[in-house]
Amino acid sequence: MQDAETHESFDLSSLTQLRDEIRVKMHLAQLDAKEKWQDFETQLLGLEHKVTADGGSLAGATAQLAKDLKHSLLEFKERLSS
């Protein structure tokens, strides 16, 4: 008795098309991740300048910005790991 899978027609072109679609999606995801990372870098630089201008202390609104940025960075890191 032959395996049921051997009776199905094998369509290489559909596998090739699927591969190509995945490649495009991976490329776009990489671009999105890079863009998001650049946003984080900009936010972090702004926060560093603000802290320096405030004498090196994280207080009030600056502390909240730091907390929010840290939370966003941790989420981003987690998404990259999954």
C-alpha positions as CSV (number, residue, x, y, z in Angstrom):
1,M,0.0,0.0,0.0
2,Q,1.4,3.4,-1.0
3,D,1.3,6.4,1.2
4,A,-1.6,8.8,0.5
5,E,0.9,11.6,0.0
6,T,2.5,9.9,-3.0
7,H,-0.9,10.0,-4.8
8,E,-1.2,13.7,-4.5
9,S,0.3,15.7,-7.3
10,F,3.4,17.6,-6.3
11,D,3.3,21.2,-7.6
12,L,6.8,22.7,-7.4
13,S,5.6,26.1,-8.7
14,S,3.3,26.6,-5.8
15,L,6.1,25.9,-3.3
16,T,8.3,28.3,-5.2
17,Q,5.6,30.9,-5.1
18,L,5.1,30.4,-1.4
19,R,8.8,30.7,-0.8
20,D,8.9,34.0,-2.7
21,E,6.0,35.4,-0.8
22,I,7.6,34.5,2.5
23,R,10.9,36.1,1.4
24,V,9.0,39.4,0.6
25,K,7.2,39.3,3.9
26,M,10.5,38.7,5.8
27,H,12.1,41.6,3.9
28,L,9.3,43.9,4.7
29,A,9.3,42.8,8.4
30,Q,13.0,43.5,8.5
31,L,12.5,47.0,7.1
32,D,9.7,47.6,9.6
33,A,11.9,46.5,12.5
34,K,14.8,48.7,11.3
35,E,12.4,51.7,11.1
36,K,11.0,51.0,14.6
37,W,14.6,50.7,15.9
38,Q,15.5,54.0,14.4
39,D,12.5,55.6,16.2
40,F,13.7,54.1,19.5
41,E,17.2,55.4,18.9
42,T,15.9,58.9,18.3
43,Q,13.7,58.7,21.4
44,L,16.6,57.5,23.5
45,L,18.9,60.2,22.2
46,G,16.3,62.8,23.0
47,L,15.9,61.4,26.5
48,E,19.7,61.4,27.0
49,H,19.8,65.1,26.0
50,K,16.9,65.9,28.3
51,V,18.5,64.1,31.3
52,T,21.8,65.9,30.6
53,A,20.1,69.2,30.4
54,D,18.2,68.5,33.7
55,G,21.5,67.9,35.5
56,G,21.5,64.1,35.1
57,S,18.3,63.4,37.1
58,L,15.3,61.4,36.0
59,A,12.3,63.2,37.5
60,G,8.7,63.9,36.7
61,A,7.9,63.8,33.0
62,T,11.4,62.7,32.1
63,A,11.1,59.7,34.4
64,Q,7.8,58.7,32.8
65,L,9.3,59.0,29.3
66,A,12.2,56.8,30.4
67,K,9.7,54.2,31.9
68,D,7.6,54.2,28.7
69,L,10.7,53.9,26.5
70,K,12.0,51.0,28.5
71,H,8.6,49.2,28.3
72,S,8.5,49.7,24.6
73,L,12.1,48.5,24.1
74,L,11.4,45.4,26.2
75,E,8.3,44.6,24.1
76,F,10.3,45.1,20.9
77,K,13.0,42.8,22.2
78,E,10.4,40.2,23.0
79,R,8.9,40.4,19.5
80,L,12.4,39.9,18.0
81,S,12.9,36.8,20.1
82,S,9.7,35.1,19.1
